[in-house]
């Protein structure tokens, strides 16, 4: 007992002068690190805080005031690129490395970049494995990933400030987007963002359901619909735009950056989204969020981290969850987890956030 107390005392008095965070991807995961970054910097305000992220997601952190140096890794460079990155990092002489990814690349980095101490996230892989494969609920808690990122920092006296997610956008970006919304706001009662796509099929609510929902929003709330997504979602969203009615919809999927997408969300009264990175961006911008979960469940820790959010899901299917990241098809071939989440169910959730007066 005395030894444990001594270890805790030593850890709590450890003051890192230089700290390296590692979280390579993806959109949501990176945004979910922001409370840890902010809380860490508040505790160690004089500490240099560096961050490694994949190049395609770097804009999410480029304007974060708590990061001193942002290292952008190009995955196309492979092992040679990792080795080169290690050589860049070695002279820093880090006191602490926080591995918030804990995958092959991050393990390679933390083993080859010298540091006094190294900590890593607990992904709870074993409970996740049993829940996905055997439907055994052995999670002892329902800890959000945000708090999982905080866990390895607690021994250094860092606590969650409970101020939520954040995403910093340059002023010129927000001003440019705001100018484009003035006319829309003068003509429409409600602006709703739809984020209908996802990398994996089993995370996608049905296209025809999104179309039906949009029709209800237009009819009942005089809504203007913003379709958001990446370049690979452009055609998918364009097809939906035609079905909804082009005069009621603008499709910006693939035409705007992640930060521009966030600035657009600032003008939306409600965001309807699948379990994707855009869901977390919307939460970071303090939007009202209605999230639709199919093959994944909240126990994995990626549910919306905010009070102004609702998760709509099918709670009683014995085959859920079938994956923790999504699949290219339904293993049972019935896709009930999404088919039985009806447009009326989602519409009822949206009504809570839309002013109908």
Secondary structure, DSSP 8 states (H G I E B T S, - for coil): -HHHHHHHHHHHT---SEEEEE----HHHHHTTHHHHHHHHHHSTTSEEEEEEEGGGGGGTTT-TT-SEEEEE-GGGHHHHHHHHHHHHHTT-EEEEEESS-SHHHHHHHHHS-EEEEEE----HHHHHHHHHH-----S----HHHHHHHTTGGGT-------------HHHHHHHHHHHHHHHHH-SEEEEEE---SSGGG---HHHHHHHHHHHHHHH-EEEEE---GGGHHHHHHHHHHH-GGGEEE-TTTS-HHHHHHHHTT-SEEEEESSHHHHHHHHTT--EEEEESS--GGGS-S--SSSEEEEE-TT-TT--S-SS--SS-TTSS-HHHHTS-HHHHHHHHHTTS---
